[in-house]
Amino acid sequence: MHRSGIAIVLLALLAETAAGGAWPRKAGSGYVQLGFSTIGYDKVYDDAAVKVPAPGTVRDNVLQLFAEYGLTDDFTVGVAVPFGMLSAQDYVNPFLHSFVPPEPADVSHSGIGDLVATARLAILRQGGSVLSAGVVFGFPTGDTTNTDGLWLGDGDFSVAPRLLYGLSLYPLPAYLSADLGYNIRGAGYSDEVFGNLEAGYAFLESRLWAIVQLSVQKSTRQEPSRDIPAARLGLYNNNREFVAITPKLLYKLGGGLGFVVSYATATSGRNVAGGAVLAGSVFYEF
């Protein structure tokens, strides 16, 4: 959960919603999801949590493939492969020094982002509840050499252990879930504490789920925030913090097929993009 701010974080959370959150998959069962998110903005939250103009109008699109598999009834592993498509219109690099002011330009960059591997192990089951221990590994596979600042990754390897709790409210068609984690980062980034609270209620014989999620990320601020082109564009700054609310709808079509749509907005933030994220995905369970 360390990649491009809210857009990528949202896709990871969408994957977990349909994948069952704290509940591991049964041995031999699996799940595949193809998701897309988009966010457009011309302002960013700075280090003082104030919205300031970005040096261009940014569009951050992410296509992500997520898959997981139950190795045993208690142990599930997964992988996420994002493909980022970034663009900035009317962009002037604020770090380009020239005697003649450069003309605003339209720039773009696309490619594979930072890969993520996940694992979770059920450590306690009681009634309709489960407590799991998990870990998220982030790999620096996204390009960080773009001189305009349109980075596709952070450039660091990270390990984020976490605890996940899920509670079925049966006989009500509803559930509650929560998770709390600590992201251990490298390459000069501060560690991060993150957590999520989620509630879901089913309609139409449990085919349609209405879900709302509260997501929080706080930085330990061990390292200073960065003043680099990527940071000015709301991408991959250090000490990123946000509080976001995400309503979602999940619909199961039958035969293992389904889809999720969501709209995420940050109620506050630091060193992240200042816009709302629209996302959707299709999934298949087997």
Beta strands, then each sheet from edge to edge (+ up, - down):
strand 1: 30-45
strand 2: 51-70
strand 3: 75-91
strand 4: 105-112
strand 5: 115-126
strand 6: 129-139
strand 7: 158-168
strand 8: 174-183
strand 9: 192-203
strand 10: 208-219
strand 11: 241-254
strand 12: 257-270
strand 13: 277-285
sheet 1: 4+ 3- 2+ 1- 13+ 12- 11+ 10- 9+ 8- 7+ 6- 5+
end
